[in-house]
Amino acid sequence: MSDVDTTDEFRYLPEQAAAVSAARGGPVDEPVAASVPPHRRAHVTDRDGRTVSAIEWGTGGPEVTFLHGAGLNAHTWDATALALGRPALAIDLPGHGHSDWRDDLDYRAETNASAVFSVLEHVGADCQLVVGQSLGGLTAAALASTNPGTVCGLVVVDITPSVDTSTGAAAVRDFLDGPDVYASREEIVDRAVAFGIGSDRDALARGVFLNSKPVEGGFIFRHHLANLRGGAAPLFDADTSGLWSAFERLTVPVLLVRASCGFLTDDLEEEFLARVPGSRSVTIEGRHNLQEDAPIALAEAIASALNRSTGTTDSPPSPSSSDTHSA
């Protein structure tokens, strides 16, 4: 039986929907519940017999599939999905959220892509715009490379195969290399603040609630990375440069979204545009986890990419973003 409590799992959505509405200048007295689209937790068994979990947004088949970064889960996309307002699917990558952990500890992008394809195949999804942040962005490219008919466009958020995540994610890696079991969720929040993971305690408390679960003696993270002997270093230190071949073979529209205070440098952005056919880039103000820092601006960029991938009229660049560049 699943340990998901749907009422608790989605408890923050009205508050997040209200924040999105307010940021867009919506009426403060608007019924919040009415602005939260239908949503549900789904579970799929992949070809290896493992459970892969996801959140389905809206009705009908998904138009957009969201893939999160290492140590996160499908809920990291909640505010972005609310701002986008299109039918979507947010998948818990293997070893994260409510998806099964792998005994072989293989959480490479190429392996993740197979699990993601199992979910898309199960829900009968049409060709998708796939939005991936960090590890999710690398997974998206691997998915498009191995299952080209599944992906009609990519949005890659603050990652390229040349990013040295062992340096850029040092604070996150050190944060995860903590106790096996925490006495309380508040202790996890305190540790996150101490490691500079974030300063908004309410936002951190929400993230910790959605990314942890009770066990005997306290709480543990839902993702496997914080529960590995030796910590999460093997994933963060993995060489991902081999994924360039997947990016270079892409034949669909590709948008690279750079966080102004994220992992990418000018050189990394220029390399991506030079190596990935027909790619564009845009910079959005925020940190590496743009889906949480700037969900509305990111949703606007995604909407524009969705229009391009489906051949409809493209919307102009968001005023909250920098100039867009093309290869």
C-alpha positions in Angstrom: 0.0 0.0 0.0 1.3 3.5 -0.9 2.3 5.7 2.0 1.0 8.8 0.1 -1.6 10.8 2.0 -3.2 12.8 -0.8 -4.7 15.4 1.5 -1.4 16.2 3.1 0.6 15.9 -0.2 -1.4 18.6 -1.9 -2.1 20.8 1.1 0.1 23.7 -0.1 -1.5 24.1 -3.5 -4.1 26.7 -2.6 -1.5 28.8 -1.0 0.8 28.5 -4.0 -2.0 29.2 -6.4 -2.9 32.4 -4.4 0.8 33.5 -4.6 0.8 33.0 -8.4 -2.4 34.9 -8.8 -1.2 37.8 -6.6 2.1 38.0 -8.4 0.2 38.4 -11.6 -2.0 41.1 -10.1 -5.1 38.9 -9.7 -7.9 39.8 -7.3 -7.1 39.1 -3.7 -10.6 37.9 -3.0 -10.6 35.3 -5.8 -11.6 31.9 -4.6 -8.3 30.1 -4.4 -9.6 26.6 -4.8 -11.1 27.5 -8.2 -7.6 28.3 -9.5 -6.1 24.9 -8.6 -6.6 22.5 -11.6 -7.4 18.8 -11.1 -4.4 16.8 -9.9 -3.7 13.3 -8.7 -0.9 11.0 -7.8 -0.3 8.1 -10.3 1.9 5.0 -10.1 3.3 3.1 -13.0 5.4 -0.2 -13.0 8.3 0.1 -15.4 9.8 -2.7 -17.5 12.1 -3.7 -14.7 9.1 -4.1 -12.2 9.9 -0.9 -10.3 7.3 1.7 -9.3 7.7 5.1 -10.9 5.4 7.8 -9.5 4.1 11.0 -11.0 1.7 13.9 -10.5 -0.9 14.4 -13.2 -2.1 18.0 -13.7 -5.3 18.9 -15.5 -7.6 16.8 -17.7 -6.8 15.0 -20.9 -3.4 13.9 -22.0 -0.3 15.9 -20.8 1.2 18.4 -23.1 4.3 19.0 -20.9 6.4 16.6 -18.9 8.5 17.9 -16.0 11.6 16.2 -14.8 13.3 17.4 -11.5 16.9 17.6 -10.4 18.9 15.4 -8.0 17.5 15.3 -4.5 14.2 17.0 -5.5 10.8 15.5 -6.5 7.8 16.2 -8.7 6.4 18.7 -6.2 9.3 21.1 -7.0 7.3 21.9 -10.1 4.0 22.7 -8.3 4.2 26.5 -8.6 5.4 26.3 -12.2 2.6 23.9 -13.2 0.1 26.2 -11.6 1.5 29.2 -13.4 1.6 27.4 -16.7 -2.0 26.1 -16.5 -1.7 23.4 -19.1 -2.2 19.6 -18.8 1.1 18.3 -17.5 2.9 15.4 -15.9 5.5 15.8 -13.2 7.5 12.6 -12.7 9.4 11.5 -9.6 12.7 10.2 -11.1 13.9 6.8 -9.8 15.2 7.0 -6.3 13.2 10.2 -5.6 9.8 11.2 -4.2 7.5 8.2 -4.3 9.4 6.2 -7.0 11.3 3.1 -6.0 14.9 3.2 -5.0 17.3 1.2 -7.1 19.4 -1.5 -5.5 22.1 -1.0 -8.1 22.3 2.7 -7.3 22.2 3.6 -11.0 20.6 7.0 -11.2 22.3 8.1 -14.4 20.3 10.2 -16.9 20.3 7.3 -19.4 18.8 5.0 -16.8 16.3 7.5 -15.7 15.1 8.0 -19.3 14.0 4.5 -19.5 11.8 4.9 -16.4 10.4 8.2 -17.8 9.5 6.5 -21.1 7.6 3.8 -19.2 5.4 6.5 -17.6 4.7 8.3 -20.8 3.9 5.0 -22.5 1.5 4.0 -19.7 -0.5 7.3 -19.8 -0.6 7.2 -23.6 1.0 10.7 -23.8 1.3 12.3 -27.2 4.6 13.9 -28.3 5.7 16.0 -25.3 7.5 19.2 -24.5 9.9 17.9 -21.9 11.1 20.3 -19.3 14.1 19.1 -17.3 16.0 20.9 -14.6 19.6 19.9 -13.7 19.6 16.0 -13.7 16.2 16.2 -15.2 17.5 18.2 -18.1 20.2 15.6 -18.9 17.5 12.9 -18.5 15.3 14.8 -21.0 18.1 14.7 -23.6 18.7 11.0 -23.1 14.9 10.4 -23.4 14.7 12.4 -26.7 17.8 10.6 -28.0 16.5 7.0 -27.3 12.8 7.7 -27.9 12.7 10.5 -30.5 9.0 10.2 -31.3 8.1 10.9 -27.6 9.7 14.4 -27.5 8.7 17.3 -29.7 10.7 19.9 -27.8 13.0 20.4 -24.9 13.4 23.0 -22.2 16.7 22.5 -20.4 17.0 24.4 -17.1 20.4 25.5 -15.8 22.5 22.5 -16.9 24.7 21.2 -19.7 26.8 18.0 -19.9 29.9 20.2 -19.2 28.7 21.5 -15.8 30.9 20.4 -13.0 28.2 19.4 -10.5 30.8 18.3 -8.0 31.6 22.0 -7.5 28.3 23.7 -8.3 26.4 21.4 -6.0 28.9 21.2 -3.2 26.6 22.8 -0.6 23.8 20.5 -1.5 26.0 17.4 -1.4 27.4 18.4 2.0 23.9 19.1 3.3 22.7 15.6 2.2 25.7 14.0 3.9 24.0 14.3 7.3 22.3 12.1 9.8 20.6 8.9 8.6 17.5 9.8 10.7 16.5 13.3 11.9 14.6 13.8 15.1 12.2 16.2 13.5 11.5 17.9 10.2 12.4 21.2 11.9 15.9 19.8 12.4 16.2 19.3 8.6 15.0 22.9 8.0 17.6 24.2 10.5 20.3 22.2 8.7 19.2 23.6 5.3 19.4 27.1 6.5 22.9 26.5 8.0 24.1 25.2 4.7 22.7 28.1 2.8 20.2 26.0 0.9 17.6 28.7 1.4 16.5 31.4 3.8 12.7 31.4 3.5 11.8 29.0 6.4 8.2 28.6 5.2 9.3 27.5 1.7 11.9 25.2 3.3 9.4 23.7 5.6 7.1 23.0 2.6 10.0 21.4 0.7 11.1 19.3 3.7 7.6 18.1 4.3 7.2 17.0 0.7 10.7 15.5 0.6 10.7 13.5 3.8 8.8 10.7 5.5 8.4 9.4 9.0 10.3 6.3 10.1 11.0 4.7 13.5 12.9 7.3 15.5 12.2 10.3 13.3 12.3 11.3 9.7 14.3 10.5 6.6 14.5 12.0 3.1 12.3 10.3 0.5 15.2 10.3 -2.0 17.9 7.7 -2.0 20.8 10.1 -2.3 20.6 11.1 1.4 20.5 7.5 2.4 23.5 6.1 0.5 26.5 4.9 2.4 29.2 7.4 1.5 26.7 10.1 0.7 25.5 11.4 -2.7 29.0 12.1 -4.1 28.9 9.3 -6.7 26.0 11.0 -8.5 27.2 14.5 -8.2 30.8 13.5 -9.2 29.6 11.4 -12.2 31.1 12.4 -15.6 28.1 13.5 -17.8 30.2 14.7 -20.8 29.2 11.6 -22.7 25.7 13.0 -22.9 26.8 15.6 -25.4 26.2 13.1 -28.2 22.5 12.9 -27.1 22.2 16.7 -27.3 24.0 17.0 -30.6 21.6 14.5 -32.2 18.5 16.4 -31.2 16.2 17.5 -34.1 13.5 19.2 -32.0 13.4 22.8 -30.7 15.6 23.2 -27.7 15.5 26.1 -25.2 18.3 26.5 -22.6 17.1 28.4 -19.6 19.9 29.9 -17.6 19.5 31.0 -14.0 21.2 34.3 -13.3 22.7 32.9 -10.1 22.9 29.3 -11.1 25.4 26.7 -12.5 26.0 28.1 -16.0 28.7 30.5 -17.1 28.9 32.5 -20.4 31.3 29.9 -21.8 29.0 27.0 -20.9 26.0 28.8 -22.5 28.0 29.6 -25.7 29.2 26.0 -25.9 25.7 24.7 -25.6 24.4 27.0 -28.4 27.3 26.0 -30.6 26.9 22.3 -30.1 23.1 21.8 -30.0 21.4 22.3 -33.4 18.7 25.1 -33.5 19.0 25.8 -29.8 18.1 29.1 -28.1 18.8 30.5 -24.6 17.2 32.8 -22.2 18.3 34.0 -18.7 15.9 34.3 -15.8 16.7 36.0 -12.6 17.0 33.4 -9.8 19.1 30.5 -8.4 19.6 27.0 -9.8 16.1 25.8 -8.8 14.3 28.3 -11.0 11.1 26.4 -10.8 10.9 27.4 -7.2 12.7 30.8 -7.4 10.9 32.2 -10.5 8.0 29.9 -11.4 6.0 32.6 -13.3 8.9 33.7 -15.5 9.9 30.1 -16.1 6.3 29.2 -17.0 6.2 32.0 -19.6 9.4 30.6 -21.2 7.9 27.1 -21.2 4.7 28.4 -22.8 6.7 30.1 -25.5 8.7 26.8 -26.1 5.4 24.8 -26.2 4.1 27.1 -28.9 7.3 26.6 -30.9 7.2 22.8 -30.5 3.6 22.6 -31.6 4.0 25.0 -34.5 1.7 27.7 -33.1 2.4 31.4 -32.9 5.4 32.0 -30.6 4.9 34.5 -27.8 7.4 37.3 -27.2 10.2 36.9 -24.6 9.1 37.5 -21.1 9.9 41.0 -19.7 11.3 39.2 -16.6 13.9 37.4 -18.7 17.0 38.6 -20.4 17.5 38.7 -24.2 17.2 35.4 -26.0 20.1 34.1 -28.0 20.2 31.6 -30.9 22.8 29.3 -32.1 
